[in-house]
Amino acid sequence: MLERAKSGFTRAIPNWVQVRIPRLGDDTRFAYKLLLPAFLMMGIIHFLPIIWGFYISFVQLDASYVSNWWNAPIVGFENYAKIFNPNTIVGAEFWTSLRQTLIFTVGSVIGIYTLGLGTALLLNRDFRGKLAARTLVLVPWIAPAVVTVLTWQMMFRTDTGMINHILRSVGLIDGSFFWLIGPRSIFAITAVWTWQNFPWAAIMLYAGLQSIPEHLYEAAETDGAGRWGKFRYITMPQLKPVSVVIVLLMVVWTLINFTVPYVLLGASPSDSGKVLMLFIYNYAFSNWSFGLGAAMSTVLFIVAMILAYIYYTRVIGGEFEGGAI
């Protein structure tokens, strides 16, 4: 009777469903059991805050409801309407911060990749002290972030900073520039973030250079290709898989970077250095407007995901569709 019921139940299931039901072996089930604690921790640490922040963006969670947040009224898309309206105070500052964030991201990614590629090409050559040079290159990346930013803060000081002193010594400026306040603060945070992360790009690109077969350069040299020709038609195409990963990760990391702008410029910088992460922090925690802050965080998350998706589909999905990456 039991076997007849099982067979009848199996016949009742469509064929396409039966095909797609995976049959897990003992080893696979054991592997999933080992991964279960990690998945649970990821859910608690990453996914629950994302879901909670998304919910807060639809309620009026401010100073009146901090102690009893469960009674905060649901306002729907009112928070989003405020930040997207450039005629409101918060909307105007939001769009200004978003523009500065995009400038910060584009400048940083270009600087990080360019310096990383140049450093990787130098490390790929044979010279005395190559091991020590590779170790020194990693210093900006492995050094504590706060210590690095505070060091740059002293260098950017108007009167006693090293940056203005060097520029005056070589005759590029006469007086002193204000780097940490005013319109040049965006250049300051871009320079510090670039300095802090170009070693990571350099090591990744150096590993990619090491994996390029030597016979490709030998064949190109036989065909009469010069140094620029080998770089353009061999080095850069072979570095494409690692390059797209570097650019994608640096775009996301730069969009959500908070440490460098906050430590270098403070909690209330000028408009030039007020990137979106700083503006969200100030508006949410200084004004106790957690609903609006969560709405702006959600918008930043969506912008980062859209840029990552476009970049993936246009570059990675188009160039490496055959599974080369």
Rosetta silent file (secondary structure, phi, psi, omega in degrees, C-alpha in Angstrom):
SEQUENCE: MLERAKSGFTRAIPNWVQVRIPRLGDDTRFAYKLLLPAFLMMGIIHFLPIIWGFYISFVQLDASYVSNWWNAPIVGFENYAKIFNPNTIVGAEFWTSLRQTLIFTVGSVIGIYTLGLGTALLLNRDFRGKLAARTLVLVPWIAPAVVTVLTWQMMFRTDTGMINHILRSVGLIDGSFFWLIGPRSIFAITAVWTWQNFPWAAIMLYAGLQSIPEHLYEAAETDGAGRWGKFRYITMPQLKPVSVVIVLLMVVWTLINFTVPYVLLGASPSDSGKVLMLFIYNYAFSNWSFGLGAAMSTVLFIVAMILAYIYYTRVIGGEFEGGAI
SCORE:     score description
SCORE:     0.000 S_00000001
   1 L     0.000  -44.023 -179.628    0.000    0.000    0.000 S_00000001
   2 H   -65.308  -42.076  179.413    2.794    2.426    0.915 S_00000001
   3 H   -65.799  -36.291  178.729    4.735    1.654   -2.239 S_00000001
   4 H   -65.975  -37.379  178.085    1.602    2.135   -4.337 S_00000001
   5 H   -66.825  -40.488  179.203    1.018    5.569   -2.720 S_00000001
   6 H   -62.913  -44.206 -179.441    4.604    6.620   -3.406 S_00000001
   7 H   -64.909  -38.098  177.452    4.368    5.586   -7.041 S_00000001
   8 H   -66.487  -38.000  177.261    1.064    7.433   -7.421 S_00000001
   9 H   -65.645  -37.256  179.556    2.537   10.572   -5.853 S_00000001
  10 H   -67.137  -39.226  178.583    5.509   10.365   -8.214 S_00000001
  11 H   -67.670  -27.702 -178.600    3.236   10.077  -11.243 S_00000001
  12 H   -73.426  -22.747 -179.988    1.271   13.115  -10.031 S_00000001
  13 L   -80.057  130.452  178.234    4.381   15.304  -10.124 S_00000001
  14 L   -60.364  156.821 -177.777    5.063   16.792  -13.583 S_00000001
  15 H   -63.516  -38.557 -176.618    8.183   15.649  -15.387 S_00000001
  16 H   -68.311  -27.688  176.220    9.792   19.095  -15.387 S_00000001
  17 H   -73.927  -41.523 -179.341    9.436   19.259  -11.603 S_00000001
  18 H   -63.187  -36.034 -179.230   10.901   15.813  -11.121 S_00000001
  19 H   -66.923  -35.172 -172.873   13.898   16.696  -13.259 S_00000001
  20 H   -89.541   -5.104  177.274   14.653   19.825  -11.264 S_00000001
  21 L   -79.821  111.762 -176.962   14.433   18.296   -7.787 S_00000001
  22 L   -74.850  142.970  175.280   18.072   17.735   -6.785 S_00000001
  23 L  -104.511  109.380 -175.928   19.003   14.538   -5.071 S_00000001
  24 L   -88.676  131.195  175.288   21.631   15.302   -2.483 S_00000001
  25 L   -80.070  176.715 -179.690   24.079   12.655   -1.490 S_00000001
  26 H   -63.036  -40.393 -179.990   25.407   12.124    1.984 S_00000001
  27 H   -65.475  -39.788 -179.708   28.573   14.110    1.261 S_00000001
  28 H   -67.009  -43.051  178.162   26.597   17.045   -0.135 S_00000001
  29 H   -63.787  -37.157  177.606   24.227   17.129    2.831 S_00000001
  30 H   -66.243  -38.251  177.911   27.191   17.021    5.187 S_00000001
  31 H   -64.184  -41.136  178.216   28.809   19.913    3.308 S_00000001
  32 H   -65.562  -35.224  176.725   25.640   21.987    3.629 S_00000001
  33 H   -64.496  -37.220  177.307   25.544   21.261    7.348 S_00000001
  34 H   -68.662  -33.119 -179.419   29.093   22.576    7.660 S_00000001
  35 H   -81.552  -16.446 -175.376   28.160   25.715    5.724 S_00000001
  36 H   -58.223  -45.064  177.638   24.985   26.340    7.710 S_00000001
  37 H   -59.692  -39.487  178.504   26.669   28.253   10.614 S_00000001
  38 H   -65.079  -40.868  178.510   28.426   30.550    8.160 S_00000001
  39 H   -65.132  -38.920  177.953   25.173   31.216    6.306 S_00000001
  40 H   -64.149  -42.875  178.650   23.397   31.962    9.574 S_00000001
  41 H   -65.302  -40.341  176.811   26.087   34.420   10.632 S_00000001
  42 H   -62.019  -39.539  178.447   25.964   36.134    7.225 S_00000001
  43 H   -64.900  -40.570 -179.479   22.217   36.439    7.563 S_00000001
  44 H   -70.781  -41.930 -173.036   22.462   37.966   11.037 S_00000001
  45 H   -82.613  -36.946 -172.379   25.356   40.320   10.248 S_00000001
  46 H  -106.560  -55.410 -169.220   24.520   41.354    6.677 S_00000001
  47 H   -76.189  -38.329  178.095   20.997   40.567    5.553 S_00000001
  48 H   -62.019  -45.229  175.545   19.040   41.415    8.693 S_00000001
  49 H   -61.246  -35.720  178.185   20.465   44.991    8.892 S_00000001
  50 H   -64.070  -46.117  179.345   19.689   45.478    5.190 S_00000001
  51 H   -64.501  -40.428  179.780   16.082   44.357    5.689 S_00000001
  52 H   -65.318  -43.611  177.809   15.787   46.450    8.862 S_00000001
  53 H   -64.467  -37.713  177.245   17.167   49.553    7.161 S_00000001
  54 H   -63.786  -38.022  177.771   14.812   49.050    4.222 S_00000001
  55 H   -68.015  -42.813 -179.170   11.874   48.912    6.641 S_00000001
  56 H   -60.723  -31.280 -177.636   13.003   52.028    8.531 S_00000001
  57 L   -65.087  -13.709 -179.784   13.090   53.973    5.261 S_00000001
  58 L  -105.987    7.967  179.506    9.278   53.706    5.104 S_00000001
  59 E  -124.296  162.520  178.748    8.531   54.916    8.647 S_00000001
  60 L   -93.575   74.890 -178.243    8.866   58.233   10.444 S_00000001
  61 L   -95.759   99.918  179.622   11.563   57.180   12.857 S_00000001
  62 L  -130.062 -161.293 -175.970   12.877   60.372   14.451 S_00000001
  63 L   -62.275  -25.756 -178.012   13.605   61.678   17.953 S_00000001
  64 L   -73.762  -22.095 -173.490    9.947   61.288   18.947 S_00000001
  65 L  -123.947   16.184 -179.781    9.897   57.554   18.317 S_00000001
  66 L   -65.356  -42.384 -177.431   13.435   56.376   19.118 S_00000001
  67 L   -75.119  -24.261  176.697   12.422   54.915   22.478 S_00000001
  68 L  -131.567   64.979 -174.244    9.292   53.262   21.033 S_00000001
  69 H   -62.401  -23.636 -178.562   10.270   52.621   17.438 S_00000001
  70 H   -70.405  -15.782  176.993    7.578   49.953   17.034 S_00000001
  71 H   -98.426    4.309 -179.792    4.950   52.712   17.224 S_00000001
  72 L   -64.016  130.521 -176.883    6.592   54.888   14.546 S_00000001
  73 L   -69.940  143.236  176.607    3.988   55.691   11.864 S_00000001
  74 E   -81.747  125.004 -176.461    4.460   54.267    8.399 S_00000001
  75 L  -111.185    3.283  178.250    4.757   57.106    5.870 S_00000001
  76 L    68.194 -129.046 -176.905    5.301   55.053    2.717 S_00000001
  77 L   -93.513   17.905 -178.336    7.433   56.799    0.109 S_00000001
  78 H   -63.590  -40.271  178.081    7.328   60.176    1.855 S_00000001
  79 H   -62.592  -41.011  178.975   10.989   59.944    2.913 S_00000001
  80 H   -67.475  -36.979  178.542   12.035   59.147   -0.654 S_00000001
  81 H   -63.508  -36.402  179.738    9.939   62.012   -1.994 S_00000001
  82 H   -67.286  -43.699 -175.866   11.752   64.433    0.319 S_00000001
  83 H   -76.582  -24.396  179.334   15.261   63.369   -0.678 S_00000001
  84 H   -87.403  -10.138 -179.991   14.452   63.277   -4.405 S_00000001
  85 L   -87.991  109.614 -177.651   12.884   66.748   -4.369 S_00000001
  86 L   -70.419   -9.631 -179.837   15.680   69.266   -5.066 S_00000001
  87 L   -82.761  -14.742  175.302   13.485   72.110   -3.798 S_00000001
  88 L   -88.423  162.700 -179.074   13.680   70.870   -0.212 S_00000001
  89 H   -65.424  -47.516 -178.938   16.725   71.412    1.991 S_00000001
  90 H   -67.510  -34.623  178.653   17.437   67.743    2.430 S_00000001
  91 H   -67.068  -44.004  179.311   16.831   67.090   -1.274 S_00000001
  92 H   -62.856  -43.088  179.215   19.210   69.811   -2.437 S_00000001
  93 H   -69.178  -33.168  178.386   21.959   68.588   -0.101 S_00000001
  94 H   -63.606  -46.686 -179.104   21.306   64.983   -1.118 S_00000001
  95 H   -67.844  -35.296  175.564   21.835   65.679   -4.817 S_00000001
  96 H   -64.142  -43.489  179.245   24.953   67.729   -4.078 S_00000001
  97 H   -65.859  -38.597  178.706   26.353   64.896   -1.963 S_00000001
  98 H   -65.248  -39.611  177.242   25.495   62.319   -4.612 S_00000001
  99 H   -63.697  -44.684  178.779   27.314   64.360   -7.267 S_00000001
 100 H   -65.561  -33.324  177.232   30.419   64.683   -5.074 S_00000001
 101 H   -65.234  -41.972  178.179   30.270   60.953   -4.346 S_00000001
 102 H   -65.855  -38.637  176.451   30.300   60.141   -8.054 S_00000001
 103 H   -64.159  -44.027  177.573   33.242   62.521   -8.604 S_00000001
 104 H   -60.559  -40.723 -178.398   35.066   60.914   -5.686 S_00000001
 105 H   -69.147  -48.411 -178.348   34.367   57.438   -7.060 S_00000001
 106 H   -63.366  -46.828  179.672   35.426   58.123  -10.651 S_00000001
 107 H   -62.810  -39.867 -178.597   38.595   59.963   -9.643 S_00000001
 108 H   -68.755  -44.222 -178.429   39.580   57.320   -7.110 S_00000001
 109 H   -64.170  -42.494  177.852   39.004   54.358   -9.418 S_00000001
 110 H   -63.320  -45.442 -179.941   41.009   55.957  -12.219 S_00000001
 111 H   -65.298  -43.094 -178.777   43.846   56.870   -9.854 S_00000001
 112 H   -64.239  -44.595 -178.033   43.901   53.474   -8.119 S_00000001
 113 H   -69.927  -40.432 -178.968   43.960   51.511  -11.356 S_00000001
 114 H   -64.970  -48.795  178.309   46.529   53.756  -13.035 S_00000001
 115 H   -65.248  -38.899  178.788   48.942   53.717  -10.085 S_00000001
 116 H   -63.977  -41.849  179.272   48.331   50.011   -9.546 S_00000001
 117 H   -66.531  -43.956  178.291   49.062   49.174  -13.175 S_00000001
 118 H   -62.360  -42.252  178.620   52.234   51.286  -13.239 S_00000001
 119 H   -65.268  -41.085  178.903   53.460   49.721  -10.003 S_00000001
 120 H   -63.893  -39.448  178.140   52.675   46.208  -11.253 S_00000001
 121 H   -65.203  -37.095  177.182   54.608   46.807  -14.482 S_00000001
 122 H   -68.897  -41.964  179.698   57.620   47.986  -12.473 S_00000001
 123 H   -68.616  -21.419 -178.723   57.446   45.014  -10.110 S_00000001
 124 L   -76.950   -9.551  178.011   57.219   42.650  -13.061 S_00000001
 125 L   -87.469  160.399  177.548   60.748   43.572  -14.103 S_00000001
 126 L   -92.437  119.831  177.132   63.902   41.923  -12.769 S_00000001
 127 L  -153.826  161.625 -179.745   65.952   44.212  -10.529 S_00000001
 128 L   -70.788  137.187 -178.808   67.896   44.016   -7.306 S_00000001
 129 L    81.475   23.448 -177.872   65.746   44.381   -4.200 S_00000001
 130 H   -64.821  -39.269  179.852   62.555   43.225   -5.922 S_00000001
 131 H   -64.383  -42.903  177.879   61.329   41.344   -2.841 S_00000001
 132 H   -65.232  -37.266  179.195   61.826   44.382   -0.606 S_00000001
 133 H   -64.682  -41.690  177.952   60.046   46.588   -3.151 S_00000001
 134 H   -64.249  -33.876  178.248   57.014   44.284   -3.205 S_00000001
 135 H   -69.998  -42.587 -178.931   56.900   44.404    0.584 S_00000001
 136 H   -66.438  -32.874 -179.475   57.141   48.203    0.722 S_00000001
 137 H   -62.089  -31.102 -177.193   54.383   48.601   -1.845 S_00000001
 138 L   -78.591  -10.522 -174.770   51.953   46.891    0.531 S_00000001
 139 H   -57.513  -47.400  179.903   52.628   49.296    3.412 S_00000001
 140 H   -61.729  -27.271 -176.726   49.855   51.834    2.543 S_00000001
 141 H   -84.603  -36.795 -177.160   47.330   49.029    2.269 S_00000001
 142 H   -89.076  -13.160  178.313   48.202   47.043    5.394 S_00000001
 143 L   -68.025  149.360  177.580   48.750   50.084    7.628 S_00000001
 144 L   -56.647  134.537 -173.395   45.841   50.974    9.962 S_00000001
 145 H   -61.315  -43.821 -177.502   43.378   53.143    8.076 S_00000001
 146 H   -65.414  -41.045  178.397   42.949   55.762   10.807 S_00000001
 147 H   -62.503  -43.091  179.051   46.710   56.153   11.277 S_00000001
 148 H   -62.284  -44.967 -177.956   47.183   56.588    7.533 S_00000001
 149 H   -67.892  -39.404  177.951   44.431   59.186    7.246 S_00000001
 150 H   -65.251  -34.799  175.654   45.676   61.162   10.265 S_00000001
 151 H   -63.653  -45.105  176.780   49.170   61.232    8.744 S_00000001
 152 H   -65.251  -32.045  178.036   47.761   62.637    5.530 S_00000001
 153 H   -62.086  -41.976  176.087   45.751   65.132    7.564 S_00000001
 154 H   -65.364  -36.768  179.517   48.976   66.547    9.004 S_00000001
 155 H   -68.754  -28.441 -178.054   50.500   66.657    5.513 S_00000001
 156 L   -88.761    1.200 -178.990   47.499   68.602    4.156 S_00000001
 157 L   -61.955  148.822 -171.301   47.616   71.323    6.829 S_00000001
 158 L   -67.087  -50.168 -173.199   47.683   74.817    5.416 S_00000001
 159 L   -93.052  -41.886 -173.732   50.716   76.340    7.158 S_00000001
 160 L  -106.732    3.277 -177.122   52.763   73.421    8.458 S_00000001
 161 L   -75.835  150.566 -178.670   51.748   70.682    6.024 S_00000001
 162 H   -71.760  -29.704 -176.947   54.239   68.958    3.772 S_00000001
 163 H   -63.449  -50.986  178.524   52.042   69.180    0.670 S_00000001
 164 H   -64.572  -35.486  179.283   52.033   72.982    0.527 S_00000001
 165 H   -63.323  -43.379  179.075   55.726   73.062    1.449 S_00000001
 166 H   -66.718  -42.229 -179.916   56.642   70.823   -1.485 S_00000001
 167 H   -64.758  -36.646  175.844   54.448   72.778   -3.904 S_00000001
 168 H   -69.642  -36.217 -177.863   56.047   76.039   -2.778 S_00000001
 169 H   -65.412  -36.773 -179.140   59.543   74.559   -3.057 S_00000001
 170 L   -90.641    1.559  174.977   59.070   73.575   -6.702 S_00000001
 171 L    81.456   17.429  179.826   57.422   76.897   -7.523 S_00000001
 172 L   -80.366  -28.205  177.666   53.935   75.612   -8.305 S_00000001
 173 L  -134.845  159.025  177.969   52.224   77.870   -5.754 S_00000001
 174 L   -99.312  -44.325 -177.848   53.126   81.127   -4.010 S_00000001
 175 L  -101.902 -128.734 -179.740   51.015   80.986   -0.873 S_00000001
 176 L  -135.686  138.710  177.117   49.193   78.101    0.785 S_00000001
 177 L   -93.270  145.245  172.129   46.233   76.052   -0.353 S_00000001
 178 L   -92.421  106.981 -176.334   43.382   75.014    1.905 S_00000001
 179 L   -92.181  -30.564 -173.367   43.074   71.293    1.241 S_00000001
 180 L   -94.626   -9.514  174.099   40.812   70.186    4.077 S_00000001
 181 L  -134.843  157.505  178.787   38.201   72.920    3.711 S_00000001
 182 H    85.697 -166.057 -171.966   36.757   74.637    0.686 S_00000001
 183 H   -70.443  -13.851 -178.189   36.538   73.397   -2.914 S_00000001
 184 H   -91.467    0.493 -177.925   39.781   71.353   -2.792 S_00000001
 185 H   -66.155  -27.340  176.818   38.636   68.937   -0.086 S_00000001
 186 H   -65.331  -33.792  177.562   37.346   66.500   -2.724 S_00000001
 187 H   -70.401  -32.650 -179.313   40.912   66.220   -4.055 S_00000001
 188 H   -66.175  -49.642 -178.809   42.207   65.504   -0.565 S_00000001
 189 H   -68.764  -31.619  177.042   39.923   62.544    0.123 S_00000001
 190 H   -66.385  -42.294  179.540   40.484   61.226   -3.415 S_00000001
 191 H   -64.651  -42.758 -178.413   44.269   61.342   -2.972 S_00000001
 192 H   -67.578  -45.242 -179.950   44.170   59.587    0.410 S_00000001
 193 H   -64.177  -37.501  177.407   41.770   56.856   -0.745 S_00000001
 194 H   -65.401  -45.329  179.061   43.862   56.307   -3.882 S_00000001
 195 H   -62.109  -35.898 -175.730   47.069   56.054   -1.877 S_00000001
 196 H   -73.692  -27.243 -171.066   45.481   53.629    0.546 S_00000001
 197 H  -115.607  -10.191 -179.495   44.151   51.200   -2.071 S_00000001
 198 H   -64.527  -28.619  176.400   46.479   51.273   -5.079 S_00000001
 199 H   -60.745  -36.029  177.921   48.753   48.566   -3.526 S_00000001
 200 H   -63.358  -44.480  177.491   45.857   46.104   -3.620 S_00000001
 201 H   -64.343  -37.227 -179.678   45.292   46.820   -7.307 S_00000001
 202 H   -64.276  -43.341 -179.990   49.044   46.565   -7.929 S_00000001
 203 H   -66.650  -41.156  178.026   49.301   43.115   -6.344 S_00000001
 204 H   -63.061  -44.493  179.668   46.250   41.860   -8.233 S_00000001
 205 H   -70.243  -33.878  176.593   47.606   43.176  -11.549 S_00000001
 206 H   -63.584  -40.547  175.524   51.081   41.842  -10.759 S_00000001
 207 H   -63.374  -37.407  176.383   49.584   38.380  -10.296 S_00000001
 208 H   -66.395  -38.072  177.384   47.847   38.797  -13.650 S_00000001
 209 H   -65.056  -36.735 -179.893   51.116   39.793  -15.327 S_00000001
 210 H   -67.265  -23.896 -178.128   52.816   36.731  -13.910 S_00000001
 211 L   -88.473   -4.302  179.572   50.195   34.486  -15.498 S_00000001
 212 L   -75.523  126.080  179.730   50.704   35.813  -19.066 S_00000001
 213 L   -62.666  137.042 -177.706   52.528   33.187  -21.175 S_00000001
 214 H   -68.666  -28.107 -176.207   55.964   34.350  -22.280 S_00000001
 215 H   -67.194  -20.174  176.057   55.587   32.838  -25.742 S_00000001
 216 H   -66.924  -42.051  176.777   52.964   35.484  -26.580 S_00000001
 217 H   -67.433  -37.495  179.185   55.561   38.233  -26.191 S_00000001
 218 H   -64.980  -41.291  178.034   58.112   36.188  -28.135 S_00000001
 219 H   -65.823  -40.249  178.809   55.664   35.716  -31.018 S_00000001
 220 H   -66.341  -37.929  178.515   54.791   39.416  -31.021 S_00000001
 221 H   -67.799  -34.314  176.352   58.459   40.372  -31.016 S_00000001
 222 H   -65.405  -35.427  178.653   59.050   38.044  -33.952 S_00000001
 223 L   -78.908   -0.284  176.652   56.254   39.823  -35.827 S_00000001
 224 L    92.920   14.823  179.493   57.982   43.143  -35.193 S_00000001
 225 L   -74.712  137.424  177.437   55.842   44.488  -32.368 S_00000001
 226 L   -87.657 -168.368 -178.407   57.472   47.116  -30.179 S_00000001
 227 H   -64.243  -42.875  179.911   57.041   47.778  -26.488 S_00000001
 228 H   -67.762  -38.449  179.159   53.815   49.714  -26.975 S_00000001
 229 H   -63.927  -42.188  177.906   52.417   47.101  -29.349 S_00000001
 230 H   -66.271  -36.626  178.452   53.048   44.264  -26.897 S_00000001
 231 H   -67.894  -40.533 -174.898   51.473   46.294  -24.100 S_00000001
 232 H   -75.954  -41.250 -171.759   48.398   47.188  -26.150 S_00000001
 233 H  -101.172  -10.211  179.806   47.678   43.882  -27.863 S_00000001
 234 H  -121.157  -55.261 -173.023   48.978   41.364  -25.306 S_00000001
 235 H   -64.531  -54.348 -176.236   49.315   42.814  -21.812 S_00000001
 236 H   -65.591  -43.005  175.016   46.053   44.724  -21.546 S_00000001
 237 H   -61.696  -36.699  179.624   43.833   42.035  -23.154 S_00000001
 238 H   -71.688  -24.044  179.226   45.367   39.388  -20.901 S_00000001
 239 L   -88.571    0.406 -175.701   44.770   41.600  -17.856 S_00000001
 240 H   -60.402  -44.196 -179.662   41.108   42.135  -18.677 S_00000001
 241 H   -58.658  -44.526 -179.272   39.702   39.452  -16.330 S_00000001
 242 H   -75.354  -29.284 -178.939   41.511   40.819  -13.274 S_00000001
 243 H   -67.025  -41.509 -177.953   40.956   44.435  -14.360 S_00000001
 244 H   -67.953  -33.461  177.004   37.175   44.148  -14.453 S_00000001
 245 H   -67.711  -42.586  179.337   37.149   42.640  -10.966 S_00000001
 246 H   -60.978  -49.199 -178.177   39.356   45.450   -9.623 S_00000001
 247 H   -63.447  -43.393 -179.166   37.208   48.197  -11.139 S_00000001
 248 H   -61.821  -47.578 -179.036   33.951   46.596   -9.984 S_00000001
 249 H   -67.417  -39.548 -178.713   35.100   46.150   -6.387 S_00000001
 250 H   -68.484  -33.319  176.216   36.693   49.596   -6.172 S_00000001
 251 H   -62.899  -47.611 -178.912   33.515   51.280   -7.442 S_00000001
 252 H   -66.222  -45.385 -178.340   31.430   49.596   -4.736 S_00000001
 253 H   -64.290  -35.638 -178.865   34.035   50.132   -1.992 S_00000001
 254 H   -73.499  -38.671  179.533   34.459   53.817   -2.869 S_00000001
 255 H   -60.292  -35.388 -175.718   30.735   54.532   -2.961 S_00000001
 256 L  -103.355   12.115 -178.249   30.293   53.233    0.597 S_00000001
 257 L   -71.647  132.267 -179.693   33.585   54.509    2.032 S_00000001
 258 L  -122.154  -32.338 -172.025   33.132   56.398    5.281 S_00000001
 259 H   -62.926  -50.675 -175.526   36.444   56.223    7.148 S_00000001
 260 H   -63.160  -52.189  179.125   38.587   58.435    4.903 S_00000001
 261 H   -62.330  -38.101 -176.108   36.123   61.371    4.521 S_00000001
 262 H   -70.248  -46.739 -177.745   35.111   61.269    8.197 S_00000001
 263 H   -71.965  -38.516 -175.632   38.608   61.094    9.702 S_00000001
 264 H   -76.826  -42.514 -172.722   40.196   63.483    7.187 S_00000001
 265 H  -107.394  -14.273 -177.923   37.500   66.167    6.958 S_00000001
 266 L    91.936  177.857 -175.849   35.444   65.664   10.108 S_00000001
 267 L   -74.345  -23.407 -177.850   31.743   65.116   10.549 S_00000001
 268 L  -127.821   76.699 -178.596   30.737   68.436    8.924 S_00000001
 269 L   -80.668  177.164  174.136   32.951   69.102    5.908 S_00000001
 270 L   -71.765  170.016 -175.827   32.467   71.708    3.209 S_00000001
 271 H   -60.802  -30.641 -178.395   30.180   70.958    0.275 S_00000001
 272 H   -64.970  -37.229 -178.762   33.098   69.809   -1.870 S_00000001
 273 H  -101.360    7.996 -178.220   33.988   66.975    0.493 S_00000001
 274 L   -84.623   81.734  175.849   30.485   66.122    1.693 S_00000001
 275 L   -74.072  168.783 -169.924   30.129   62.707    0.116 S_00000001
 276 H   -65.579  -34.877  179.393   26.895   60.823    0.572 S_00000001
 277 H   -63.217  -40.154  177.222   28.101   58.599    3.414 S_00000001
 278 H   -67.200  -41.251 -179.698   28.997   61.650    5.506 S_00000001
 279 H   -64.599  -40.769  177.821   25.726   63.373    4.693 S_00000001
 280 H   -63.082  -43.431  179.948   23.719   60.292    5.671 S_00000001
 281 H   -61.910  -46.883 -178.611   25.634   60.004    8.941 S_00000001
 282 H   -63.587  -46.164 -174.548   25.132   63.672    9.796 S_00000001
 283 H   -71.043  -35.621 -177.266   21.471   63.786    8.920 S_00000001
 284 H   -75.638  -45.030 -171.920   20.569   60.504   10.595 S_00000001
 285 H   -97.435  -25.095  176.698   22.517   60.835   13.849 S_00000001
 286 H   -82.389  -40.954 -179.971   22.782   64.602   14.283 S_00000001
 287 L   -95.470   -1.708 -178.791   19.154   65.362   13.427 S_00000001
 288 L    57.283   36.565  178.023   17.798   62.044   14.716 S_00000001
 289 L  -107.694   75.149 -174.611   16.076   61.495   11.372 S_00000001
 290 H   -72.205  -27.327  176.870   16.681   57.795   11.016 S_00000001
 291 H   -65.621  -47.459  177.007   13.878   57.299    8.516 S_00000001
 292 H   -65.540  -39.459  178.516   15.358   59.790    6.065 S_00000001
 293 H   -62.617  -40.780  177.650   18.847   58.434    6.698 S_00000001
 294 H   -66.271  -36.300  177.378   17.678   54.892    5.961 S_00000001
 295 H   -63.940  -42.815  178.281   15.988   56.097    2.752 S_00000001
 296 H   -67.468  -36.217  176.410   19.215   57.732    1.576 S_00000001
 297 H   -64.786  -39.518  177.517   21.179   54.598    2.476 S_00000001
 298 H   -63.682  -40.925  178.040   18.738   52.509    0.452 S_00000001
 299 H   -63.551  -42.913  178.144   19.146   54.824   -2.535 S_00000001
 300 H   -63.151  -40.553  177.187   22.934   54.567   -2.273 S_00000001
 301 H   -61.330  -43.781 -179.533   22.676   50.778   -2.078 S_00000001
 302 H   -66.475  -40.931  177.870   20.460   50.694   -5.177 S_00000001
 303 H   -60.673  -44.279  179.371   22.811   53.033   -7.080 S_00000001
 304 H   -62.781  -42.194 -179.704   25.787   50.812   -6.239 S_00000001
 305 H   -68.424  -37.199  178.420   23.931   47.689   -7.326 S_00000001
 306 H   -65.937  -45.171  178.153   22.751   49.301  -10.585 S_00000001
 307 H   -61.962  -41.343  178.326   26.265   50.439  -11.460 S_00000001
 308 H   -64.488  -39.923 -179.660   27.624   46.991  -10.627 S_00000001
 309 H   -66.705  -45.462  179.249   24.935   45.318  -12.739 S_00000001
 310 H   -61.891  -44.434 -179.760   25.519   47.600  -15.736 S_00000001
 311 H   -63.601  -39.908 -178.799   29.260   47.125  -15.484 S_00000001
 312 H   -66.663  -46.774 -176.417   28.863   43.363  -15.171 S_00000001
 313 H   -70.536  -35.983 -177.000   26.494   42.978  -18.107 S_00000001
 314 H   -80.786  -36.363 -174.655   28.365   45.361  -20.428 S_00000001
 315 H  -102.339  -61.717 -175.791   31.926   44.333  -19.606 S_00000001
 316 H   -70.355  -50.141 -177.139   32.079   40.982  -17.863 S_00000001
 317 H   -66.828  -30.078 -179.521   28.968   39.432  -19.382 S_00000001
 318 H   -84.035  -42.060 -175.346   29.781   40.685  -22.882 S_00000001
 319 H   -82.643  -30.337 -173.505   33.509   40.109  -23.071 S_00000001
 320 L  -121.648   40.470 -176.753   33.731   36.880  -21.087 S_00000001
 321 L   -67.467  -25.319 -176.880   30.469   35.169  -21.946 S_00000001
 322 L   -79.325    7.210  177.937   32.221   31.972  -22.868 S_00000001
 323 L    89.918   24.205 -178.836   33.287   31.362  -19.264 S_00000001
 324 L   -80.155   -8.786 -178.765   36.745   32.904  -19.484 S_00000001
 325 L  -121.274    0.000    0.000   36.354   34.620  -16.145 S_00000001
